[in-house]
Amino acid sequence: MSLEDNLNKILIIDFGSQFTQLIARRIRELGVYSQIISHKKINNHILKTKNIIGIILSGGPLNVYEVKKVKFNKKILNSKVPILGICFGHQIIAKEFGGSVNKSKVREFGLANIKRIKKSILTRNFFNRNGLNNVWMSHSDEVTKIPKGFKVIASSKNSKFAAIENKSKNFYGIQFHPEVTHTHNGKKLIKNFIFSICKARRNWSSKIQKKIIINNVKNSVGTSKVICALSGGVDSSVVAKLLKNAIGNNLICIFVNTGLLRKNEEKEIVNTFKKRFKFNLIYVDAKSLFLNKLKNVSDPERKRKIIGKQFIKVFEKYSKKVKNAKFLAQGTLYPDLIESKSATGSQSSKIKSHHNVGGLPKKMKLKLVEPLKYLFKDEVRKLGLELNLPKKVIFRHPFPGPGLAIRMPGIITKDKIKILKDADEIFIKSLITNDLYDKIWQAYAALLPVKTVGVMGDNRTYEYICLLRAITSEDGMTADFFTFKKDFIQSVSNKIINSIKGINRVVYDVTSKPPSTIELE
Ligand code: XMP
């Protein structure tokens, strides 16, 4: 049993809502541990768990009158702890305790104004002085009769029972979504539920996470050696630093220089981890190997496959040299684990074969250590700060596994890599000096495989086009291009053209994702 299992927690039962993770994040942001479990996974172990202090039933895409399809162990509703149902969860509460749910006469999607009907602990400091609030709704069914013992807390024009409670049993249902930022004071409602109703105490912070993870790692790994593929990205860096604190020199990191990294990245990684933090780091210079394998390859998918395969080969070769290695550390995050992500049954089609240092082969027969598997990305960043990792490492823009290879459509050559590294460095440094870097989710320079004519001084030039891309995004799934002021983009363009031989034209990518992707290949 891991230490998380001993923490008091709010259990979120997921019925497939796209916002379930947001509920968990809001609770954790308030300093309380919360865990998501799919409605299909409520088993006896869960039912007997002593430290569940409250339950939230999430929204979901199903209809409550098809509740037979929504299989879940209803004993969870008799757990004798407070329950809050959100949207579909609200309808489950109404239905299961004797009320009714039907198709809405008028569906509500987007903002709705609700009115207080009765005071409740749940909605303390939630409504404005006139007893009104704007909330975010997304439903086509509605509660049409509330169960015995329940009272109405709030109504909207189209939802008479927008919020209900059974105060003596501590059951609450709300048709709207308090977890999304569009619901005004939504976090206050969640805070009221967890602290005033569930009587939670703060038990979740980076300090606590660090202590728990280090203890867990020590217990599970013992005196064996652990191998970790260090890429220098935030997840693998935080994993490595946690393991270093837990098991010292029994952690062996392998860093593969593919030759496709950003300018000076390998030096920075060696300086940070080997020199500053005294890591046991195997540095593998595989630049020529990767360049040879990629010779004359221009197809994006082939590039990705070659890089992925070679990476694994190199990693396997060097990990075999580590005696007594029994574990492989990976930076799996909590969102990767939540199975109910596919509760709607949808499967996205393959756009690109992502290569990740985390995806190492099963045949290596190493047991996995996944110390971040209970954390969200922002929690990983906070933990990185707690571990004294440099801010530069923690807040660095994401960088794809195949590196510069996919920012250079067409064939890859040593010369092109050099040109691209220099251009990228100018762009990124300019973003930093102009305080723009942190406002942007990801930015990079790419080299297009097209030469165009230019004029420099009195001479004709015939050189490559450099493409700049800078986007804003929440999670990389969708993105919009960042709007720069003319002065800034012009000065970056000038710097690139004046200082890099090989580029005589700079263009800025103004597409969003979709229809484009963030990377070029
Ligand atoms: P796309 O280009 O798919 O990129 O819109 C979305 C995000 O994923 C990153 N990316 C990758 N990350 N291995 C990675 O670890 C990959 O193969 C890979 N391909 C794209 C990309 O940089 C962006 O942040």
Boltz pocket constraint, residues with backbone or C-beta under 6 A from the ligand:
constraints:
  - pocket:
      binder: B
      contacts: [[A, 352], [A, 353], [A, 354], [A, 355], [A, 356], [A, 357], [A, 398], [A, 399], [A, 400], [A, 401], [A, 402], [A, 442], [A, 476], [A, 477], [A, 513], [A, 516], [A, 517], [A, 518], [A, 519], [A, 520], [A, 521]]
      max_distance: 6.0
